[in-house]
Amino acid sequence: MLYSLENSDIQLKVNPRIARWSVSSRQSNCPSLENIRVSLSYRHGITDCRLLDGWPEYSISDIETIQSPHGSLRQISLTIGSDEKGILCKLIFALATQHPLFLWKMESKNLYRLRVKVLIRPFMPAFFTSIKSNQVFQGRVK
């Protein structure tokens, strides 16, 4: 099943079957990001582990409206079932109701008392395009 969140400027689509999400502008000649995959790497003892390559168990919230420093946001939350070591992940997606602004974040929670170390991977270069001005910026993403 495909889930979506939209405002007058931006459309988000989340596809749990393939563990990917996409965001696109509703304006012509504007950028889109397709089939984005995020992952969480951690170490338990000497074993490196990865989460979010697939979402075999997940639940998704209803769309809710919240207030933020960016104004009113409509958001959905996707909670991915914990792995065998008890690490639970949640992806939160939000769109501003009055502006062309898309926000997302990932939260993780250790459900067990096992010690784990989250691994920070090197930055990868990326290019971003402003939805309003079509200017290209070089940035960095994790």
C-alpha positions, -999 to +999 in steps of 0.1 A: +000+000+000+012+035-009+008+063+017+008+100+007+009+134+023+004+165+003+001+203+004-003+228-024+034+227-033+048+192-024+037+156-025+052+128-004+047+092-012+058+064+012+060+028-001+066+004+028+066-026+005+100-016-009+111+005+022+114+037+002+099+072+000+097+100-026+090+137-025+082+159-054+071+194-062+037+200-077+053+228-098+066+220-133+104+221-138+111+216-101+131+188-086+120+155-071+137+129-049+126+094-058+129+061-040+149+074-010+162+047+014+174+055+048+193+031+071+206+030+107+239+012+114+249+001+148+273-022+165+264-047+191+296-062+206+317-069+175+288-073+152+278-045+128+240-044+122+218-024+099+182-015+101+156-002+076+168-021+046+133-035+046+102-028+067+087-063+073+066-050+102+054-014+104+025+007+115+016+041+102-003+069+120-032+089+107-023+123+093-022+148+122-018+186+123+007+199+148+022+234+155+059+240+152+083+269+149+077+266+111+040+271+115+013+245+111+025+211+099+006+180+087+025+149+096+025+111+095+047+087+115+059+053+104+070+030+131+091+001+119+091-031+141+121-037+162+149-060+151+161-091+170+183-069+192+153-047+202+161-015+182+129+002+171+128+030+144+103+056+137+103+079+106+083+111+108+074+131+077+058+166+078+047+192+053+041+228+062+005+239+055+014+274+043+049+271+028+068+248+004+086+231+033+092+193+038+107+179+070+116+144+081+134+128+110+143+094+122+140+083+158+154+051+173+148+034+206+166+006+223+139-016+238+163-039+255+192-032+279+218-044+255+245-018+248+247-007+212+268+020+195+253+039+166+278+041+137+281+075+120+290+070+084+310+096+063+291+123+046+282+118+009+281+149-014+247+158-027+231+185-047+199+203-036+176+225-057+155+252-041+119+245-049+111+282-051+140+295-071+154+265-089+189+274-077+212+245-072+232+243-040+259+218-032+254+203+003+262+173+023+239+145+036+246+117+060 
